[in-house]
Amino acid sequence: MNNYRVSFYKDLCNSDGHSFKCLQRQIDVQSDEPSQAIVLAERLVDNERLNANCVEVMQLSGDHEFEHPAVYSPAHSKHVWNRVA
């Protein structure tokens, strides 16, 4: 089993009209793979209330430093999930 940090983000606009990702919640979970980590984290977090647009997964080493700071996106083979409304 691996340790993963799952981060939930909401896309917002700043006062200049530029969009940015605002971190809403982070949670550490243990799972066999990044996609399973997302499922586990969503069970622990009320994602419907957060209404996150993006979820990022990073694998952690044993001392909670980032071992593989990859981001997941099915289209780009990274570890990011984007919600499409």
N, C-alpha and C positions, 0 to 999 in steps of 0.2 A: 504494500500500500504506500501511496505517496501523499505528501501534504501539499495542498493547493490553497491559494488565497483567491477568493472569488470577489470581484468588485462590481457593484451595481452603479451605473451612471445614468443620468438624465441629460439629454441635450437641451441646452438653454441658450438664449441670446444675451449678450452683454449690452451695455448702453450704446455702443457703437454699431450694434446690429450684427456683430460677428458671433457665430455659434461656438460653443465650447461644451466640453463634457464636465458635468458637476457630479462629483462622487457623492452618492447617497448612502451607501452601506458597504462594508467589507466584512467578510467572514472567512475563517480558515476551516477547511474540511479535509478529511482523509478519504481518498478513493483510489481506484485503480487507474483511472484515466480522466482527462480534463472534462469530457462531456458528462461523465458521471458526477464529477465535482459540481458542475452547474446544476444538475438535477437535485443533488443533496442540498446545496445552498438555497435553491429556490424553495425547498420544503421548509427550511429554517427561517426564511425571510418572507415577509408579506409583500411579494413582488407586485401583487395587484394594487396595493396601496402606494408602493413606490412608483409604479408605472415606469420602470426603467426602460430606456431605449437601447442600452448596451450593457453587456456583461462581459468582463474580462477575467481570464483565469491565468494565474501564474503558479508554476510549480515552485515550492519552497524546499530548501535544504533542511536538514535537521535542526539547525540553529536559527531558523526563520529568516535567513537571508535568501534573496532571490537566486535560485540555482539556474533556472531557465526562464528569463523574463519575456517569453514569447506571448504573443496575444493571438487568440484564436478567432478566425473568421473562416467559415466554410469555403468562401470564394477564394481566399488567399492562403489557405493552410496555416492560419494563425489561430490563436485561442481567444476569439471574441464572438459573442452572439449579439446580433442586432435585431431588435424587435421592429417589425414593419406594421404600422397601424392600418 
